[in-house]
Amino acid sequence: MLAVVVNNSLTLFQSEFLGVRMLVPHFITALNQVLTSVKPLEGISFKGNFLRESSIHILKSLVCLPAHFSDIFSNIRPQLAQLILEGLKTEEDTKNRQMLLWTATAFLYDNIEHPDLRDFSHNFCTFLLTKVVSGTWAISDILQGLDVLAEVSNLYQYVNHYNKDTAGYIVSTLARYLEIWMTQPIKKEETIPESQIIKSFYCALDWIMADNRNQWILSNPLCLKLVLEAIEIGITGQKYVPGNQQQPVPEKDPKNKRTTVDTTKGKQQLKTFNSPTDKIREAANFVLLNMVNHVDNYPTPVGPSSGSALSSERDLVEKFNLKGHFVTTFVYHNTVYSVIRHPRAKGNSKVSTVIRDDTGRYVWSAELNLNGTQFVDPGDDDAVAPAVAKEQPAVEVDEELLQTLSGFLSDAEKRMQDKVLRLSEVASNKESNLLKGRNFGRNVNIALQHPHPPLWDDNADKTVTRLFMSNLGLLNTHNFDDLFFVERFTDMDRQFNYAQNFNLLDKTKERGTFSLGVIYVMKGQDETAVLENESGSKSYQKFLRKLGWGVNLNEHVGHSGNLDPKVSGNLALYYANYSCEVIFQVATMMPNRESSSKQLHKQRLINGNRVLISWVEDLDEYTPPSGSTYVFNIVIHPLPSGLFMIRIFDRGMGHDPQKECPFGPALDTMILSQHVLASVVRQTALNVSRLTEERGKSNTMRQFLIEDFIARHHVEQPMNQFFAYNFAD
């Protein structure tokens, strides 16, 4: 009887019949009996895991009740938490387990603020982590577990409130096992799949960046050390151990193996390990770049819409009223530098530098400061204090000796002597008076002065640029093979156009960018009428307000998804975090055109998205848009009780819906409350979109564009011309 009731009640709580929720406690008891049982129930004739799957479908309709009907169903919250954890421990079917994982995530989103779940979030994360590192699940379930674990990082502020060690525990554990997985001996039956290592890196990064207000990892040096060691192994294939001489290891050999030193024993011993693949290196490098650029620096002062500086060479040249040829552009290790020199005045040496790499564009200002406090005016006579002369003691005259000597002189000689003495006395008096007037030369300024700017025009003065590059250690013969200047003039003798040549690179975002379509479907509307809607219900408007935040497209510097304010209106919905940007192309926020009966300007935008979110008032009459290129349609249907049912229409995302459930946290036929509706739907749409775009793809594209720029514009010079270029044009 139990099995018959459960298998025929899949849509019972979605129907919202009067009094149907009176059965909730009884169904929880039944689900507990089914999902927590290790062995099949006696007397059940249903084949396979059909009964457990039916139980999970019913559970998807119940997890929203404690938050929505808090006065009535608050007491079932601990029961549901226990049921989910115990069900995960006993579930063996891949699809059922994945459905249960996403159901647990939705339950967390809706109930984590309640004190009853003080321990559930930590226990749930610990359970997932244990299954991931132990390898007791199938690889598809482990990957799903990592996705869910990363998803829970969005609730960090609540998880951290209940248990401040959860984030550190998760990241430290993943880092330790990443090191183990990447350095284990080669055994085919035990080899950890590449995808598991990559997702573990990304999961750890999500938890590291979970709190953008107070970066917890900065106060956890042990965890930071473990993460950086895992990154080191992921990128180089080696781990540095102080006091041990490392053996040189090639990046790759024909057998895809490497040798390293086993430093755990008293003497050096060579072992054979798996070499990190290119994708593992990319993942480890992606984590490192995000940590270096975003820890304690996201969102930036510019705001979450841009992780890069807004100014370019042209902006700085115009701002400081400089000239275009004041810019010196060079490339060093796949990073492009544009050093903009400022004219020297009063001895100040100042540059502005635009730096471009695969993580974005950055602008720094630098000024030479040698005395540590303030710059000295070269016209100041007290730049270096003059030396003070010491007075010499007077010489005593022996009068008796002079009289004796005078006795040997004739009268004529005595008269000549007296004349000479009188002339000498006069000259001495004049000299003495002159020296006294000049303070005996003790006030003469003999200080060394700062060099004045050159006599030639500032147009040819490259001293500031040369000093800046030299002080950074770039003008070193060791860097000669890695540093290239960029051509100053094209073949047609036109000055290098920075805006034109950097246009494509600067337009390539440093984060993943996604566009999601949103439509509102009233009862009885066809596809054309849907696009004419310019408003929706109060619940729909509340959903939009939580889906993202409004941006003015005329001022917006982030991803715009081809939205043109002249066509789609000035306002758009936008969402961003450290790794991605999302623009929502909401049909009701775009103005209608009287000249277009089919609103083609909306149709082209909405139908071009791979993921479509539809708010549908009458689900029975809804048909997904026929001309759309979407592959995943998330449908939101409001129920009379104020709850919302989710329907998923999947055109084929490359998975078998009968065997796995890779997308979440929103699942087909799941019931959600208004409180978490926008968050859960947005995260589901993002998770689906990410399946078609690997993380780090934007960084890879920027790196490709930089390499292409270098190939087209770098100038190869002999060493003498290379250094001569740094003195004058």
HELIX and SHEET records of a PDB file:
HELIX    1   1 LEU A    2  ASN A    7  1                                   6    
HELIX    2   2 LEU A   12  SER A   15  1                                   4    
HELIX    3   3 VAL A   20  LEU A   23  5                                   4    
HELIX    4   4 VAL A   24  LEU A   35  1                                  12    
HELIX    5   5 PHE A   50  LYS A   60  1                                  11    
HELIX    6   6 LEU A   65  HIS A   68  1                                   4    
HELIX    7   7 SER A   70  PHE A   73  1                                   4    
HELIX    8   8 SER A   74  ILE A   76  5                                   3    
HELIX    9   9 ARG A   77  THR A   90  1                                  14    
HELIX   10  10 THR A   94  ASN A  111  1                                  18    
HELIX   11  11 PRO A  115  LEU A  117  5                                   3    
HELIX   12  12 PHE A  120  SER A  134  1                                  15    
HELIX   13  13 ILE A  139  VAL A  152  1                                  14    
HELIX   14  14 SER A  153  LEU A  155  5                                   3    
HELIX   15  15 TYR A  156  TYR A  162  1                                   7    
HELIX   16  16 THR A  166  MET A  182  1                                  17    
HELIX   17  17 GLU A  194  ILE A  208  1                                  15    
HELIX   18  18 TRP A  216  SER A  219  5                                   4    
HELIX   19  19 PRO A  221  THR A  236  1                                  16    
HELIX   20  20 ASP A  278  HIS A  294  1                                  17    
HELIX   21  21 GLU A  313  LYS A  319  1                                   7    
HELIX   22  22 GLY A  324  PHE A  326  5                                   3    
HELIX   23  23 GLU A  399  SER A  406  1                                   8    
HELIX   24  24 ASP A  411  GLY A  437  1                                  27    
HELIX   25  25 ASN A  439  GLY A  441  5                                   3    
HELIX   26  26 ASP A  458  ALA A  460  5                                   3    
HELIX   27  27 THR A  463  ASN A  471  1                                   9    
HELIX   28  28 THR A  477  ASN A  479  5                                   3    
HELIX   29  29 TYR A  498  ASN A  501  1                                   4    
HELIX   30  30 ASN A  503  LYS A  507  1                                   5    
HELIX   31  31 GLU A  527  LEU A  531  1                                   5    
HELIX   32  32 LYS A  538  LEU A  547  1                                  10    
HELIX   33  33 PRO A  565  SER A  568  1                                   4    
HELIX   34  34 ALA A  587  MET A  589  5                                   3    
HELIX   35  35 LEU A  600  ASN A  607  1                                   8    
HELIX   36  36 LEU A  619  GLU A  621  5                                   3    
HELIX   37  37 GLN A  674  ARG A  690  1                                  17    
HELIX   38  38 LYS A  697  HIS A  713  1                                  17    
HELIX   39  39 MET A  719  ALA A  724  1                                   6    
SHEET    1   A 2 LYS A 257  VAL A 261  0                                        
SHEET    2   A 2 LEU A 270  ASN A 274 -1                                        
SHEET    1   B 6 GLY A 360  GLU A 367  0                                        
SHEET    2   B 6 LYS A 350  ASP A 357 -1                                        
SHEET    3   B 6 THR A 335  ARG A 341 -1                                        
SHEET    4   B 6 VAL A 327  TYR A 332 -1                                        
SHEET    5   B 6 LEU A 483  VAL A 486 -1                                        
SHEET    6   B 6 HIS A 714  VAL A 715 -1                                        
SHEET    1   C 8 TRP A 549  ASN A 552  0                                        
SHEET    2   C 8 LEU A 571  ALA A 576 -1                                        
SHEET    3   C 8 CYS A 580  VAL A 586 -1                                        
SHEET    4   C 8 GLY A 512  VAL A 521  1                                        
SHEET    5   C 8 VAL A 611  VAL A 616  1                                        
SHEET    6   C 8 PHE A 632  PRO A 638  1                                        
SHEET    7   C 8 PHE A 644  ASP A 650 -1                                        
SHEET    8   C 8 ILE A 671  LEU A 672 -1                                        
END                                                                             
